[in-house]
Amino acid sequence: MLSFIYRMMRDFEKEHGMRPNVLHLNNEHFDRLREDFLDPDNIESIISRLEMEIVIEKNTLHPHLSWIESSYRKAASF
């Protein structure tokens, strides 16, 4: 799952000229992503590694990325 997300990030940046800062997943996708980390319960570590916020939406059929100006990480850095 992690390699799939990295490919999506690369494609997003190529298309939009900026890195995405939000990853949208459903619970099943999120569980699969967590399996790619040594400590799947350390959500903060996963978020830090991806450098994106994670939004879990039960109706999301496929993982997708977006960029929003007022992400939590940006707001926290002020």
N, CA, C and O atoms as a Tripos MOL2 file, in Angstrom:
@<TRIPOS>MOLECULE
protein
  312   311    78     0     0
PROTEIN
NO_CHARGES

@<TRIPOS>ATOM
      1 N           0.8260   -1.1960    0.0000 N.3       1 MET1
      2 CA          0.0000    0.0000    0.0000 C.3       1 MET1
      3 C           0.8670    1.2560    0.0000 C.2       1 MET1
      4 O           0.5460    2.2380   -0.6690 O.2       1 MET1
      5 N           1.9550    1.2200    0.7460 N.am      2 LEU2
      6 CA          2.8200    2.3940    0.8380 C.3       2 LEU2
      7 C           3.4120    2.7590   -0.5200 C.2       2 LEU2
      8 O           3.4640    3.9380   -0.8700 O.2       2 LEU2
      9 N           3.8560    1.7770   -1.2820 N.am      3 SER3
     10 CA          4.4160    2.0700   -2.6100 C.3       3 SER3
     11 C           3.3420    2.6390   -3.5400 C.2       3 SER3
     12 O           3.6310    3.5090   -4.3620 O.2       3 SER3
     13 N           2.1170    2.1560   -3.4150 N.am      4 PHE4
     14 CA          1.0050    2.6810   -4.2060 C.3       4 PHE4
     15 C           0.7680    4.1640   -3.8780 C.2       4 PHE4
     16 O           0.5580    4.9800   -4.7750 O.2       4 PHE4
     17 N           0.8030    4.4920   -2.6040 N.am      5 ILE5
     18 CA          0.5930    5.8790   -2.1780 C.3       5 ILE5
     19 C           1.7340    6.7630   -2.6700 C.2       5 ILE5
     20 O           1.4980    7.8880   -3.1110 O.2       5 ILE5
     21 N           2.9660    6.2690   -2.6000 N.am      6 TYR6
     22 CA          4.0950    7.0570   -3.1050 C.3       6 TYR6
     23 C           3.9620    7.3200   -4.6080 C.2       6 TYR6
     24 O           4.2880    8.4120   -5.0740 O.2       6 TYR6
     25 N           3.4930    6.3450   -5.3570 N.am      7 ARG7
     26 CA          3.2590    6.5630   -6.8020 C.3       7 ARG7
     27 C           2.1730    7.6080   -7.0180 C.2       7 ARG7
     28 O           2.2900    8.4680   -7.8910 O.2       7 ARG7
     29 N           1.1150    7.5260   -6.2160 N.am      8 MET8
     30 CA          0.0520    8.5340   -6.3260 C.3       8 MET8
     31 C           0.5920    9.9190   -5.9950 C.2       8 MET8
     32 O           0.2350   10.8950   -6.6540 O.2       8 MET8
     33 N           1.4480   10.0140   -4.9840 N.am      9 MET9
     34 CA          2.0340   11.2970   -4.5940 C.3       9 MET9
     35 C           2.8720   11.8660   -5.7390 C.2       9 MET9
     36 O           2.7670   13.0490   -6.0640 O.2       9 MET9
     37 N           3.7040   11.0170   -6.3500 N.am     10 ARG10
     38 CA          4.5340   11.4500   -7.4670 C.3      10 ARG10
     39 C           3.6790   11.9550   -8.6260 C.2      10 ARG10
     40 O           3.9630   13.0020   -9.2080 O.2      10 ARG10
     41 N           2.6430   11.2090   -8.9510 N.am     11 ASP11
     42 CA          1.7570   11.6060  -10.0450 C.3      11 ASP11
     43 C           1.0150   12.8990   -9.7230 C.2      11 ASP11
     44 O           0.8450   13.7510  -10.5960 O.2      11 ASP11
     45 N           0.5800   13.0470   -8.4930 N.am     12 PHE12
     46 CA         -0.1210   14.2640   -8.0650 C.3      12 PHE12
     47 C           0.8070   15.4650   -8.2090 C.2      12 PHE12
     48 O           0.4150   16.4990   -8.7500 O.2      12 PHE12
     49 N           2.0320   15.3250   -7.7260 N.am     13 GLU13
     50 CA          2.9840   16.4370   -7.7900 C.3      13 GLU13
     51 C           3.3150   16.7910   -9.2360 C.2      13 GLU13
     52 O           3.4330   17.9680   -9.5770 O.2      13 GLU13
     53 N           3.4610   15.7990  -10.0660 N.am     14 LYS14
     54 CA          3.7490   16.0240  -11.4860 C.3      14 LYS14
     55 C           2.5980   16.7670  -12.1660 C.2      14 LYS14
     56 O           2.8220   17.6750  -12.9670 O.2      14 LYS14
     57 N           1.3860   16.3800  -11.8440 N.am     15 GLU15
     58 CA          0.1990   16.9820  -12.4680 C.3      15 GLU15
     59 C          -0.1120   18.3710  -11.9260 C.2      15 GLU15
     60 O          -0.4950   19.2570  -12.6910 O.2      15 GLU15
     61 N           0.0450   18.5760  -10.6250 N.am     16 HIS16
     62 CA         -0.3910   19.8180   -9.9900 C.3      16 HIS16
     63 C           0.7470   20.7720   -9.6210 C.2      16 HIS16
     64 O           0.4950   21.9260   -9.2750 O.2      16 HIS16
     65 N           1.9890   20.3040   -9.6910 N.am     17 GLY17
     66 CA          3.1210   21.1540   -9.3620 C.3      17 GLY17
     67 C           3.3110   21.3800   -7.8760 C.2      17 GLY17
     68 O           4.0360   22.2930   -7.4820 O.2      17 GLY17
     69 N           2.6830   20.5800   -7.0500 N.am     18 MET18
     70 CA          2.8350   20.6690   -5.5950 C.3      18 MET18
     71 C           2.5630   19.3030   -4.9880 C.2      18 MET18
     72 O           1.8740   18.4630   -5.5680 O.2      18 MET18
     73 N           3.1290   19.1080   -3.7960 N.am     19 ARG19
     74 CA          2.9000   17.8470   -3.1010 C.3      19 ARG19
     75 C           1.5220   17.8600   -2.4510 C.2      19 ARG19
     76 O           1.0790   18.8950   -1.9530 O.2      19 ARG19
     77 N           0.8520   16.7280   -2.4530 N.am     20 PRO20
     78 CA         -0.4250   16.6520   -1.7370 C.3      20 PRO20
     79 C          -0.1780   16.7140   -0.2370 C.2      20 PRO20
     80 O           0.9020   16.3590    0.2350 O.2      20 PRO20
     81 N          -1.1800   17.1650    0.5120 N.am     21 ASN21
     82 CA         -1.0180   17.1890    1.9670 C.3      21 ASN21
     83 C          -2.1420   16.4610    2.6970 C.2      21 ASN21
     84 O          -2.2040   16.4820    3.9260 O.2      21 ASN21
     85 N          -3.0320   15.8150    1.9400 N.am     22 VAL22
     86 CA         -4.1200   15.0410    2.5430 C.3      22 VAL22
     87 C          -4.2800   13.7240    1.7870 C.2      22 VAL22
     88 O          -4.3420   13.7020    0.5580 O.2      22 VAL22
     89 N          -4.3430   12.6400    2.5330 N.am     23 LEU23
     90 CA         -4.5940   11.3150    1.9840 C.3      23 LEU23
     91 C          -5.9650   10.8610    2.4600 C.2      23 LEU23
     92 O          -6.2260   10.8100    3.6620 O.2      23 LEU23
     93 N          -6.8340   10.5350    1.5230 N.am     24 HIS24
     94 CA         -8.1930   10.0800    1.8290 C.3      24 HIS24
     95 C          -8.2380    8.5680    1.6550 C.2      24 HIS24
     96 O          -7.8860    8.0430    0.5980 O.2      24 HIS24
     97 N          -8.6760    7.8740    2.7030 N.am     25 LEU25
     98 CA         -8.7450    6.4160    2.7120 C.3      25 LEU25
     99 C         -10.0150    5.9500    3.4010 C.2      25 LEU25
    100 O         -10.6410    6.6970    4.1530 O.2      25 LEU25
    101 N         -10.3860    4.7030    3.1350 N.am     26 ASN26
    102 CA        -11.4160    4.1020    3.9720 C.3      26 ASN26
    103 C         -10.7160    3.2670    5.0430 C.2      26 ASN26
    104 O          -9.4900    3.1620    5.0280 O.2      26 ASN26
    105 N         -11.4420    2.6890    5.9430 N.am     27 ASN27
    106 CA        -10.8440    1.9300    7.0540 C.3      27 ASN27
    107 C         -10.0140    0.7370    6.5770 C.2      27 ASN27
    108 O          -8.9480    0.4610    7.1270 O.2      27 ASN27
    109 N         -10.4930    0.0450    5.5740 N.am     28 GLU28
    110 CA         -9.7560   -1.1140    5.0610 C.3      28 GLU28
    111 C          -8.4130   -0.6940    4.4680 C.2      28 GLU28
    112 O          -7.3920   -1.3340    4.7210 O.2      28 GLU28
    113 N          -8.4140    0.3820    3.6770 N.am     29 HIS29
    114 CA         -7.1550    0.8800    3.1110 C.3      29 HIS29
    115 C          -6.1970    1.3100    4.2190 C.2      29 HIS29
    116 O          -4.9980    1.0380    4.1610 O.2      29 HIS29
    117 N          -6.7390    1.9770    5.2170 N.am     30 PHE30
    118 CA         -5.9010    2.4410    6.3190 C.3      30 PHE30
    119 C          -5.2670    1.2660    7.0610 C.2      30 PHE30
    120 O          -4.0930    1.3270    7.4280 O.2      30 PHE30
    121 N          -6.0240    0.2130    7.2820 N.am     31 ASP31
    122 CA         -5.4770   -0.9780    7.9350 C.3      31 ASP31
    123 C          -4.3580   -1.5960    7.1030 C.2      31 ASP31
    124 O          -3.3500   -2.0460    7.6490 O.2      31 ASP31
    125 N          -4.5330   -1.6170    5.7950 N.am     32 ARG32
    126 CA         -3.4830   -2.1580    4.9150 C.3      32 ARG32
    127 C          -2.2530   -1.2710    4.9270 C.2      32 ARG32
    128 O          -1.1310   -1.7760    4.8950 O.2      32 ARG32
    129 N          -2.4400    0.0370    4.9710 N.am     33 LEU33
    130 CA         -1.3090    0.9580    5.0500 C.3      33 LEU33
    131 C          -0.5360    0.7330    6.3460 C.2      33 LEU33
    132 O           0.6940    0.6960    6.3340 O.2      33 LEU33
    133 N          -1.2320    0.5860    7.4400 N.am     34 ARG34
    134 CA         -0.5850    0.3860    8.7410 C.3      34 ARG34
    135 C           0.3010   -0.8460    8.7530 C.2      34 ARG34
    136 O           1.2980   -0.8780    9.4730 O.2      34 ARG34
    137 N          -0.0450   -1.8710    7.9630 N.am     35 GLU35
    138 CA          0.7520   -3.0960    7.8900 C.3      35 GLU35
    139 C           2.1520   -2.8460    7.3320 C.2      35 GLU35
    140 O           3.0490   -3.6630    7.5450 O.2      35 GLU35
    141 N           2.3550   -1.7400    6.6270 N.am     36 ASP36
    142 CA          3.6510   -1.4200    6.0250 C.3      36 ASP36
    143 C           4.6250   -0.7640    7.0050 C.2      36 ASP36
    144 O           5.7460   -0.4230    6.6280 O.2      36 ASP36
    145 N           4.2110   -0.5880    8.2420 N.am     37 PHE37
    146 CA          5.0380    0.0850    9.2420 C.3      37 PHE37
    147 C           5.3840   -0.8710   10.3810 C.2      37 PHE37
    148 O           4.6070   -1.7620   10.7230 O.2      37 PHE37
    149 N           6.5690   -0.6660   10.9590 N.am     38 LEU38
    150 CA          7.0140   -1.5210   12.0650 C.3      38 LEU38
    151 C           6.0720   -1.4540   13.2500 C.2      38 LEU38
    152 O           5.7770   -2.4730   13.8750 O.2      38 LEU38
    153 N           5.5980   -0.2510   13.5600 N.am     39 ASP39
    154 CA          4.6600   -0.0660   14.6660 C.3      39 ASP39
    155 C           3.3410    0.4570   14.1080 C.2      39 ASP39
    156 O           3.1350    1.6700   14.0550 O.2      39 ASP39
    157 N           2.4530   -0.4270   13.6950 N.am     40 PRO40
    158 CA          1.2090    0.0070   13.0580 C.3      40 PRO40
    159 C           0.2800    0.8060   13.9620 C.2      40 PRO40
    160 O          -0.6690    1.4280   13.4850 O.2      40 PRO40
    161 N           0.5470    0.7920   15.2530 N.am     41 ASP41
    162 CA         -0.2890    1.5580   16.1830 C.3      41 ASP41
    163 C           0.2070    2.9870   16.3740 C.2      41 ASP41
    164 O          -0.4790    3.8000   16.9940 O.2      41 ASP41
    165 N           1.3900    3.3050   15.8500 N.am     42 ASN42
    166 CA          1.9420    4.6470   15.9770 C.3      42 ASN42
    167 C           1.4760    5.4950   14.7910 C.2      42 ASN42
    168 O           2.2020    5.6790   13.8140 O.2      42 ASN42
    169 N           0.2700    5.9960   14.9030 N.am     43 ILE43
    170 CA         -0.3510    6.7510   13.8070 C.3      43 ILE43
    171 C           0.4340    8.0230   13.5120 C.2      43 ILE43
    172 O           0.5680    8.4130   12.3520 O.2      43 ILE43
    173 N           0.9470    8.6660   14.5370 N.am     44 GLU44
    174 CA          1.7220    9.8950   14.3340 C.3      44 GLU44
    175 C           2.9620    9.6260   13.4850 C.2      44 GLU44
    176 O           3.3370   10.4580   12.6580 O.2      44 GLU44
    177 N           3.5850    8.5000   13.6760 N.am     45 SER45
    178 CA          4.7510    8.1200   12.8820 C.3      45 SER45
    179 C           4.3710    7.9250   11.4100 C.2      45 SER45
    180 O           5.1150    8.3210   10.5130 O.2      45 SER45
    181 N           3.2310    7.3260   11.1770 N.am     46 ILE46
    182 CA          2.7480    7.1170    9.8020 C.3      46 ILE46
    183 C           2.4830    8.4580    9.1410 C.2      46 ILE46
    184 O           2.8870    8.6850    8.0000 O.2      46 ILE46
    185 N           1.8120    9.3370    9.8480 N.am     47 ILE47
    186 CA          1.5110   10.6670    9.3140 C.3      47 ILE47
    187 C           2.8040   11.4270    9.0270 C.2      47 ILE47
    188 O           2.9270   12.0780    7.9900 O.2      47 ILE47
    189 N           3.7560   11.3470    9.9350 N.am     48 SER48
    190 CA          5.0350   12.0400    9.7480 C.3      48 SER48
    191 C           5.7980   11.4850    8.5500 C.2      48 SER48
    192 O           6.3970   12.2440    7.7880 O.2      48 SER48
    193 N           5.7770   10.1900    8.3840 N.am     49 ARG49
    194 CA          6.4760    9.5580    7.2470 C.3      49 ARG49
    195 C           5.8620    9.9920    5.9250 C.2      49 ARG49
    196 O           6.5810   10.2640    4.9640 O.2      49 ARG49
    197 N           4.5550   10.0570    5.8720 N.am     50 LEU50
    198 CA          3.8680   10.4610    4.6470 C.3      50 LEU50
    199 C           3.9020   11.9690    4.4260 C.2      50 LEU50
    200 O           3.7610   12.4430    3.2990 O.2      50 LEU50
    201 N           4.0880   12.7110    5.5030 N.am     51 GLU51
    202 CA          4.0400   14.1750    5.4620 C.3      51 GLU51
    203 C           2.6870   14.6680    4.9310 C.2      51 GLU51
    204 O           2.6040   15.6370    4.1770 O.2      51 GLU51
    205 N           1.6330   13.9600    5.3560 N.am     52 MET52
    206 CA          0.2700   14.3010    4.9550 C.3      52 MET52
    207 C          -0.6800   13.9890    6.1000 C.2      52 MET52
    208 O          -0.4130   13.1260    6.9360 O.2      52 MET52
    209 N          -1.7710   14.6960    6.1180 N.am     53 GLU53
    210 CA         -2.8640   14.3410    7.0170 C.3      53 GLU53
    211 C          -3.5650   13.1320    6.4140 C.2      53 GLU53
    212 O          -3.5440   12.9340    5.2000 O.2      53 GLU53
    213 N          -4.1770   12.3380    7.2580 N.am     54 ILE54
    214 CA         -4.9440   11.1830    6.7950 C.3      54 ILE54
    215 C          -6.3950   11.3980    7.1900 C.2      54 ILE54
    216 O          -6.7140   11.6330    8.3560 O.2      54 ILE54
    217 N          -7.2540   11.3130    6.2040 N.am     55 VAL55
    218 CA         -8.6890   11.4460    6.4330 C.3      55 VAL55
    219 C          -9.3170   10.0960    6.1140 C.2      55 VAL55
    220 O          -9.1980    9.5980    4.9940 O.2      55 VAL55
    221 N          -9.9840    9.5090    7.0960 N.am     56 ILE56
    222 CA        -10.6410    8.2150    6.8950 C.3      56 ILE56
    223 C         -12.1200    8.4710    6.6590 C.2      56 ILE56
    224 O         -12.8270    9.0180    7.5050 O.2      56 ILE56
    225 N         -12.5590    8.0580    5.4820 N.am     57 GLU57
    226 CA        -13.9520    8.2560    5.0610 C.3      57 GLU57
    227 C         -14.5210    6.9000    4.6560 C.2      57 GLU57
    228 O         -13.9790    6.2350    3.7730 O.2      57 GLU57
    229 N         -15.5880    6.5010    5.2850 N.am     58 LYS58
    230 CA        -16.1150    5.1610    5.0190 C.3      58 LYS58
    231 C         -16.6240    4.9940    3.5870 C.2      58 LYS58
    232 O         -16.6890    3.8650    3.0990 O.2      58 LYS58
    233 N         -16.9810    6.0580    2.9120 N.am     59 ASN59
    234 CA        -17.5150    5.9600    1.5520 C.3      59 ASN59
    235 C         -16.4550    6.0870    0.4650 C.2      59 ASN59
    236 O         -16.7890    6.0830   -0.7200 O.2      59 ASN59
    237 N         -15.1890    6.1990    0.8430 N.am     60 THR60
    238 CA        -14.1170    6.3060   -0.1410 C.3      60 THR60
    239 C         -13.8530    4.9390   -0.7610 C.2      60 THR60
    240 O         -13.4660    3.9980   -0.0680 O.2      60 THR60
    241 N         -14.0640    4.8380   -2.0690 N.am     61 LEU61
    242 CA        -13.8490    3.5600   -2.7510 C.3      61 LEU61
    243 C         -12.3830    3.2950   -3.0190 C.2      61 LEU61
    244 O         -11.9230    2.1600   -2.8920 O.2      61 LEU61
    245 N         -11.6360    4.3390   -3.3920 N.am     62 HIS62
    246 CA        -10.2270    4.2170   -3.7280 C.3      62 HIS62
    247 C          -9.4500    5.3060   -2.9940 C.2      62 HIS62
    248 O          -9.9550    6.4170   -2.8290 O.2      62 HIS62
    249 N          -8.2410    5.0070   -2.5570 N.am     63 PRO63
    250 CA         -7.4270    6.0660   -1.9440 C.3      63 PRO63
    251 C          -7.2270    7.2040   -2.9400 C.2      63 PRO63
    252 O          -7.0470    6.9650   -4.1340 O.2      63 PRO63
    253 N          -7.2580    8.4200   -2.4540 N.am     64 HIS64
    254 CA         -6.9510    9.5570   -3.3110 C.3      64 HIS64
    255 C          -6.3140   10.6620   -2.4800 C.2      64 HIS64
    256 O          -6.3790   10.6610   -1.2510 O.2      64 HIS64
    257 N          -5.7080   11.5890   -3.1770 N.am     65 LEU65
    258 CA         -4.9440   12.6590   -2.5490 C.3      65 LEU65
    259 C          -5.5660   14.0040   -2.8590 C.2      65 LEU65
    260 O          -6.2820   14.1670   -3.8470 O.2      65 LEU65
    261 N          -5.2800   14.9590   -1.9970 N.am     66 SER66
    262 CA         -5.7180   16.3270   -2.2580 C.3      66 SER66
    263 C          -4.7390   17.2810   -1.5780 C.2      66 SER66
    264 O          -3.8550   16.8670   -0.8280 O.2      66 SER66
    265 N          -4.9220   18.5410   -1.8570 N.am     67 TRP67
    266 CA         -4.1430   19.5790   -1.2000 C.3      67 TRP67
    267 C          -5.1320   20.5960   -0.6700 C.2      67 TRP67
    268 O          -5.9660   21.1110   -1.4160 O.2      67 TRP67
    269 N          -5.0400   20.8840    0.6130 N.am     68 ILE68
    270 CA         -5.8670   21.9350    1.1850 C.3      68 ILE68
    271 C          -4.9510   22.9050    1.9150 C.2      68 ILE68
    272 O          -3.9940   22.5000    2.5740 O.2      68 ILE68
    273 N          -5.2540   24.1720    1.7900 N.am     69 GLU69
    274 CA         -4.3890   25.1920    2.3580 C.3      69 GLU69
    275 C          -4.3840   25.1740    3.8740 C.2      69 GLU69
    276 O          -3.3580   25.4690    4.4860 O.2      69 GLU69
    277 N          -5.4850   24.8410    4.4860 N.am     70 SER70
    278 CA         -5.5750   24.9300    5.9400 C.3      70 SER70
    279 C          -5.4430   23.5620    6.6080 C.2      70 SER70
    280 O          -6.2330   23.2170    7.4870 O.2      70 SER70
    281 N          -4.4520   22.7930    6.1930 N.am     71 SER71
    282 CA         -4.2670   21.4940    6.8280 C.3      71 SER71
    283 C          -3.8110   21.6830    8.2740 C.2      71 SER71
    284 O          -3.2590   22.7220    8.6360 O.2      71 SER71
    285 N          -4.0470   20.6840    9.0710 N.am     72 TYR72
    286 CA         -3.6800   20.7050   10.4920 C.3      72 TYR72
    287 C          -2.1850   20.9850   10.6630 C.2      72 TYR72
    288 O          -1.7980   21.7900   11.5100 O.2      72 TYR72
    289 N          -1.3500   20.3290    9.8660 N.am     73 ARG73
    290 CA          0.0970   20.4950    9.9940 C.3      73 ARG73
    291 C           0.5150   21.9280    9.7140 C.2      73 ARG73
    292 O           1.3690   22.4720   10.4140 O.2      73 ARG73
    293 N          -0.0710   22.5400    8.7090 N.am     74 LYS74
    294 CA          0.2910   23.9200    8.3990 C.3      74 LYS74
    295 C          -0.1640   24.8400    9.5390 C.2      74 LYS74
    296 O           0.5780   25.7260    9.9640 O.2      74 LYS74
    297 N          -1.3650   24.6270   10.0190 N.am     75 ALA75
    298 CA         -1.8870   25.4600   11.0990 C.3      75 ALA75
    299 C          -1.0480   25.2910   12.3660 C.2      75 ALA75
    300 O          -0.8540   26.2520   13.1100 O.2      75 ALA75
    301 N          -0.5560   24.0920   12.6160 N.am     76 ALA76
    302 CA          0.2250   23.8290   13.8200 C.3      76 ALA76
    303 C           1.6110   24.4610   13.7570 C.2      76 ALA76
    304 O           2.2500   24.6450   14.7930 O.2      76 ALA76
    305 N           2.0850   24.7960   12.5610 N.am     77 SER77
    306 CA          3.4320   25.3430   12.4410 C.3      77 SER77
    307 C           3.5020   26.8440   12.6790 C.2      77 SER77
    308 O           4.5960   27.4060   12.7290 O.2      77 SER77
    309 N           2.3600   27.5060   12.8270 N.am     78 PHE78
    310 CA          2.3680   28.9640   13.0640 C.3      78 PHE78
    311 C           2.5580   29.2930   14.5140 C.2      78 PHE78
    312 O           2.5880   30.4680   14.8820 O.2      78 PHE78
@<TRIPOS>BOND
     1     1     2 1
     2     2     3 1
     3     3     4 2
     4     3     5 am
     5     5     6 1
     6     6     7 1
     7     7     8 2
     8     7     9 am
     9     9    10 1
    10    10    11 1
    11    11    12 2
    12    11    13 am
    13    13    14 1
    14    14    15 1
    15    15    16 2
    16    15    17 am
    17    17    18 1
    18    18    19 1
    19    19    20 2
    20    19    21 am
    21    21    22 1
    22    22    23 1
    23    23    24 2
    24    23    25 am
    25    25    26 1
    26    26    27 1
    27    27    28 2
    28    27    29 am
    29    29    30 1
    30    30    31 1
    31    31    32 2
    32    31    33 am
    33    33    34 1
    34    34    35 1
    35    35    36 2
    36    35    37 am
    37    37    38 1
    38    38    39 1
    39    39    40 2
    40    39    41 am
    41    41    42 1
    42    42    43 1
    43    43    44 2
    44    43    45 am
    45    45    46 1
    46    46    47 1
    47    47    48 2
    48    47    49 am
    49    49    50 1
    50    50    51 1
    51    51    52 2
    52    51    53 am
    53    53    54 1
    54    54    55 1
    55    55    56 2
    56    55    57 am
    57    57    58 1
    58    58    59 1
    59    59    60 2
    60    59    61 am
    61    61    62 1
    62    62    63 1
    63    63    64 2
    64    63    65 am
    65    65    66 1
    66    66    67 1
    67    67    68 2
    68    67    69 am
    69    69    70 1
    70    70    71 1
    71    71    72 2
    72    71    73 am
    73    73    74 1
    74    74    75 1
    75    75    76 2
    76    75    77 am
    77    77    78 1
    78    78    79 1
    79    79    80 2
    80    79    81 am
    81    81    82 1
    82    82    83 1
    83    83    84 2
    84    83    85 am
    85    85    86 1
    86    86    87 1
    87    87    88 2
    88    87    89 am
    89    89    90 1
    90    90    91 1
    91    91    92 2
    92    91    93 am
    93    93    94 1
    94    94    95 1
    95    95    96 2
    96    95    97 am
    97    97    98 1
    98    98    99 1
    99    99   100 2
   100    99   101 am
   101   101   102 1
   102   102   103 1
   103   103   104 2
   104   103   105 am
   105   105   106 1
   106   106   107 1
   107   107   108 2
   108   107   109 am
   109   109   110 1
   110   110   111 1
   111   111   112 2
   112   111   113 am
   113   113   114 1
   114   114   115 1
   115   115   116 2
   116   115   117 am
   117   117   118 1
   118   118   119 1
   119   119   120 2
   120   119   121 am
   121   121   122 1
   122   122   123 1
   123   123   124 2
   124   123   125 am
   125   125   126 1
   126   126   127 1
   127   127   128 2
   128   127   129 am
   129   129   130 1
   130   130   131 1
   131   131   132 2
   132   131   133 am
   133   133   134 1
   134   134   135 1
   135   135   136 2
   136   135   137 am
   137   137   138 1
   138   138   139 1
   139   139   140 2
   140   139   141 am
   141   141   142 1
   142   142   143 1
   143   143   144 2
   144   143   145 am
   145   145   146 1
   146   146   147 1
   147   147   148 2
   148   147   149 am
   149   149   150 1
   150   150   151 1
   151   151   152 2
   152   151   153 am
   153   153   154 1
   154   154   155 1
   155   155   156 2
   156   155   157 am
   157   157   158 1
   158   158   159 1
   159   159   160 2
   160   159   161 am
   161   161   162 1
   162   162   163 1
   163   163   164 2
   164   163   165 am
   165   165   166 1
   166   166   167 1
   167   167   168 2
   168   167   169 am
   169   169   170 1
   170   170   171 1
   171   171   172 2
   172   171   173 am
   173   173   174 1
   174   174   175 1
   175   175   176 2
   176   175   177 am
   177   177   178 1
   178   178   179 1
   179   179   180 2
   180   179   181 am
   181   181   182 1
   182   182   183 1
   183   183   184 2
   184   183   185 am
   185   185   186 1
   186   186   187 1
   187   187   188 2
   188   187   189 am
   189   189   190 1
   190   190   191 1
   191   191   192 2
   192   191   193 am
   193   193   194 1
   194   194   195 1
   195   195   196 2
   196   195   197 am
   197   197   198 1
   198   198   199 1
   199   199   200 2
   200   199   201 am
   201   201   202 1
   202   202   203 1
   203   203   204 2
   204   203   205 am
   205   205   206 1
   206   206   207 1
   207   207   208 2
   208   207   209 am
   209   209   210 1
   210   210   211 1
   211   211   212 2
   212   211   213 am
   213   213   214 1
   214   214   215 1
   215   215   216 2
   216   215   217 am
   217   217   218 1
   218   218   219 1
   219   219   220 2
   220   219   221 am
   221   221   222 1
   222   222   223 1
   223   223   224 2
   224   223   225 am
   225   225   226 1
   226   226   227 1
   227   227   228 2
   228   227   229 am
   229   229   230 1
   230   230   231 1
   231   231   232 2
   232   231   233 am
   233   233   234 1
   234   234   235 1
   235   235   236 2
   236   235   237 am
   237   237   238 1
   238   238   239 1
   239   239   240 2
   240   239   241 am
   241   241   242 1
   242   242   243 1
   243   243   244 2
   244   243   245 am
   245   245   246 1
   246   246   247 1
   247   247   248 2
   248   247   249 am
   249   249   250 1
   250   250   251 1
   251   251   252 2
   252   251   253 am
   253   253   254 1
   254   254   255 1
   255   255   256 2
   256   255   257 am
   257   257   258 1
   258   258   259 1
   259   259   260 2
   260   259   261 am
   261   261   262 1
   262   262   263 1
   263   263   264 2
   264   263   265 am
   265   265   266 1
   266   266   267 1
   267   267   268 2
   268   267   269 am
   269   269   270 1
   270   270   271 1
   271   271   272 2
   272   271   273 am
   273   273   274 1
   274   274   275 1
   275   275   276 2
   276   275   277 am
   277   277   278 1
   278   278   279 1
   279   279   280 2
   280   279   281 am
   281   281   282 1
   282   282   283 1
   283   283   284 2
   284   283   285 am
   285   285   286 1
   286   286   287 1
   287   287   288 2
   288   287   289 am
   289   289   290 1
   290   290   291 1
   291   291   292 2
   292   291   293 am
   293   293   294 1
   294   294   295 1
   295   295   296 2
   296   295   297 am
   297   297   298 1
   298   298   299 1
   299   299   300 2
   300   299   301 am
   301   301   302 1
   302   302   303 1
   303   303   304 2
   304   303   305 am
   305   305   306 1
   306   306   307 1
   307   307   308 2
   308   307   309 am
   309   309   310 1
   310   310   311 1
   311   311   312 2
@<TRIPOS>SUBSTRUCTURE
     1 MET1         2 RESIDUE 1 A MET
     2 LEU2         6 RESIDUE 1 A LEU
     3 SER3        10 RESIDUE 1 A SER
     4 PHE4        14 RESIDUE 1 A PHE
     5 ILE5        18 RESIDUE 1 A ILE
     6 TYR6        22 RESIDUE 1 A TYR
     7 ARG7        26 RESIDUE 1 A ARG
     8 MET8        30 RESIDUE 1 A MET
     9 MET9        34 RESIDUE 1 A MET
    10 ARG10       38 RESIDUE 1 A ARG
    11 ASP11       42 RESIDUE 1 A ASP
    12 PHE12       46 RESIDUE 1 A PHE
    13 GLU13       50 RESIDUE 1 A GLU
    14 LYS14       54 RESIDUE 1 A LYS
    15 GLU15       58 RESIDUE 1 A GLU
    16 HIS16       62 RESIDUE 1 A HIS
    17 GLY17       66 RESIDUE 1 A GLY
    18 MET18       70 RESIDUE 1 A MET
    19 ARG19       74 RESIDUE 1 A ARG
    20 PRO20       78 RESIDUE 1 A PRO
    21 ASN21       82 RESIDUE 1 A ASN
    22 VAL22       86 RESIDUE 1 A VAL
    23 LEU23       90 RESIDUE 1 A LEU
    24 HIS24       94 RESIDUE 1 A HIS
    25 LEU25       98 RESIDUE 1 A LEU
    26 ASN26      102 RESIDUE 1 A ASN
    27 ASN27      106 RESIDUE 1 A ASN
    28 GLU28      110 RESIDUE 1 A GLU
    29 HIS29      114 RESIDUE 1 A HIS
    30 PHE30      118 RESIDUE 1 A PHE
    31 ASP31      122 RESIDUE 1 A ASP
    32 ARG32      126 RESIDUE 1 A ARG
    33 LEU33      130 RESIDUE 1 A LEU
    34 ARG34      134 RESIDUE 1 A ARG
    35 GLU35      138 RESIDUE 1 A GLU
    36 ASP36      142 RESIDUE 1 A ASP
    37 PHE37      146 RESIDUE 1 A PHE
    38 LEU38      150 RESIDUE 1 A LEU
    39 ASP39      154 RESIDUE 1 A ASP
    40 PRO40      158 RESIDUE 1 A PRO
    41 ASP41      162 RESIDUE 1 A ASP
    42 ASN42      166 RESIDUE 1 A ASN
    43 ILE43      170 RESIDUE 1 A ILE
    44 GLU44      174 RESIDUE 1 A GLU
    45 SER45      178 RESIDUE 1 A SER
    46 ILE46      182 RESIDUE 1 A ILE
    47 ILE47      186 RESIDUE 1 A ILE
    48 SER48      190 RESIDUE 1 A SER
    49 ARG49      194 RESIDUE 1 A ARG
    50 LEU50      198 RESIDUE 1 A LEU
    51 GLU51      202 RESIDUE 1 A GLU
    52 MET52      206 RESIDUE 1 A MET
    53 GLU53      210 RESIDUE 1 A GLU
    54 ILE54      214 RESIDUE 1 A ILE
    55 VAL55      218 RESIDUE 1 A VAL
    56 ILE56      222 RESIDUE 1 A ILE
    57 GLU57      226 RESIDUE 1 A GLU
    58 LYS58      230 RESIDUE 1 A LYS
    59 ASN59      234 RESIDUE 1 A ASN
    60 THR60      238 RESIDUE 1 A THR
    61 LEU61      242 RESIDUE 1 A LEU
    62 HIS62      246 RESIDUE 1 A HIS
    63 PRO63      250 RESIDUE 1 A PRO
    64 HIS64      254 RESIDUE 1 A HIS
    65 LEU65      258 RESIDUE 1 A LEU
    66 SER66      262 RESIDUE 1 A SER
    67 TRP67      266 RESIDUE 1 A TRP
    68 ILE68      270 RESIDUE 1 A ILE
    69 GLU69      274 RESIDUE 1 A GLU
    70 SER70      278 RESIDUE 1 A SER
    71 SER71      282 RESIDUE 1 A SER
    72 TYR72      286 RESIDUE 1 A TYR
    73 ARG73      290 RESIDUE 1 A ARG
    74 LYS74      294 RESIDUE 1 A LYS
    75 ALA75      298 RESIDUE 1 A ALA
    76 ALA76      302 RESIDUE 1 A ALA
    77 SER77      306 RESIDUE 1 A SER
    78 PHE78      310 RESIDUE 1 A PHE
